[in-house]
Amino acid sequence: MPTDCISYQNSGYFSALMNDYLEEKSNLHSLYHRFPNLGNFESQIQEKQANFDDTSRATLVSVLQKQYNTVETSALTNQNIASLANSNTFTITTGHQLNLFSGPLYFLYKIISTINLTTELKAKYPDSNFVPIYWMATEDHDFEEINYFNFKGKKFRWNKESAGPVGRLSTEGLADFLEVYALELGSSTNANTLKKLFEDSYLNHDNLADATRFLANALFGAYGLVILDADNQDLKRNFIPFVKEELSQQSSHKLVLETAEKLKDYTVQVNPREINLFYIEDNIRERIIFENDTYKVNHTKIEFSESEILTLLENHPEKFSPNVIMRPLYQEVILPNLCYIGGGGEIAYWLELKSFFAAAKITFPILLLRNSVLLATEKQAKKADKLDLNWADLFSKQDDLVNTKTKQLSDFPIDLTHLKTQLQKQFEALYEVANKTDKSFIGAVKAQEVKQTKGLENLEKRLLKAQKRKLSDVLQRITDLQNELFPNQSLQERQTNFSEFYLENGDNLIPTLVNQLKPLQSNFDIITLP
């Protein structure tokens, strides 16, 4: 294959907002703080160091040490946790849901982007330390989004009743799930490794948060990844002033709406509520609503006066859970964070938040689009070469790909553009004649132009259809290959679980990705595996 990457903008899979962000379009400058390039981190470090409350570092370290108490931790991860007590240590953070067995491939790419950026920053700024953080979305309550993964075109779903934050969900019942999945894996060495990893993660831990921490640590602990569960009373105590402001003043609603107006030419990712907080208990995570001078918990009979809810906040901050608007602020309050790494949808909603951060007097992080990857086997790459396909071809929509290749493979020109151009020139001459004679003749000329142009277009379509039948064998091979690389005509990274590639590549998979991905380069990487 002639290239091993394609720009995000040329891939066809990124929104207009993300393309404009990557191109640093001037209309978006007010919505972010600093663009993600290596030089901009110097100012970000200085600002965060000046504005971060270092007294909260001890709490952060203590919480992490407790959360890792039963986890076999690498020396580098232990070192990273301890270093967070120091004022010259900063974090690079990504967040992700607790998808079953990691969910789609981009879970890996998010974390590897985070790890690799810390390595680049340490080389550039050796006087500071940089810690990669995976923020587990343990407080989310949409179980239907995370209770499955895809393996070799099949969906493996964990059918279980769920209520409340998913991090607290019991893993009971996953033994039966593993039995079904294991049958698909086979009995190779790598298959047995995957079975044991699943078993150790989910069958040996009581809840989804602990299981996911074990899994992520098993995959990335050697690289010093630090995994944080922010569903924690001690951490939320540091966030009390901001929760109080949200309950009493509800300023986030107004500020985010004003910013969203600046994005009206794009698809707005999230819309703020009047109160962007949930009430949370083991089996409840419901919105807090303010009605008739009373704070109510949606879909329950729980309600509070203002004094009651503020007293609850002081005594039990763990009962308040930030939504998608407040969670980024919570993250930046409790972490000495420089940069958030996420997918296009995540970066889009962060772009709605800068004025809210400014009002809260919290430093807005640098926003970096995570690495995106297409994994191909050597066999698939050879097929593409044999079919004279480049990566731009394979990234194109399937109808466009088939039409383009049909025209290229045809023995005669199917594209009749040159004839349409000649026809247009002929009618231009007829229009001149019409203008010089009887103006009523113009309508007849126009009707004839439309008729003949449409005739050429219909002929072109019939020729294309006939050639598709004639070239059906090679076109089938082309679409089969594209369907392998883009399952369901979607991005592989959003469909396929890492286990599919681990089966063939084993322990070489993650090191290969770590070695090749460059987080600050805006390219969609194509990586060929054996």
Salt bridges, closest charged atoms under 4 A:
ASP20 OD1 - LYS25 NZ 3.24
GLU23 OE1 - LYS25 NZ 3.47
GLU47 OE1 - HIS33 NE2 2.74
GLU47 OE1 - ARG34 NH1 2.99
ASP54 OD1 - ARG57 NE 2.71
GLU139 OE1 - LYS236 NZ 2.87
GLU144 OE1 - ARG157 NH1 3.78
GLU184 OE2 - LYS154 NZ 3.02
ASP200 OD2 - LYS196 NZ 2.67
ASP210 OD1 - ARG213 NH1 2.86
ASP231 OD2 - ARG168 NE 2.96
ASP231 OD1 - LYS236 NZ 3.80
GLU258 OE2 - LYS254 NZ 2.77
GLU261 OE2 - LYS264 NZ 3.61
GLU281 OE2 - LYS319 NZ 3.43
ASP282 OD1 - ARG168 NH1 3.15
GLU286 OE1 - HIS299 ND1 3.21
GLU291 OE1 - LYS296 NZ 3.47
GLU318 OE2 - HIS316 ND1 2.98
GLU332 OE1 - LYS48 NZ 3.78
GLU346 OE1 - LYS110 NZ 2.84
ASP411 OD2 - LYS470 NZ 3.75
GLU449 OE1 - LYS446 NZ 3.82
GLU460 OE1 - LYS420 NZ 3.04
GLU484 OE2 - LYS383 NZ 3.57
GLU493 OE2 - ARG370 NH2 2.87
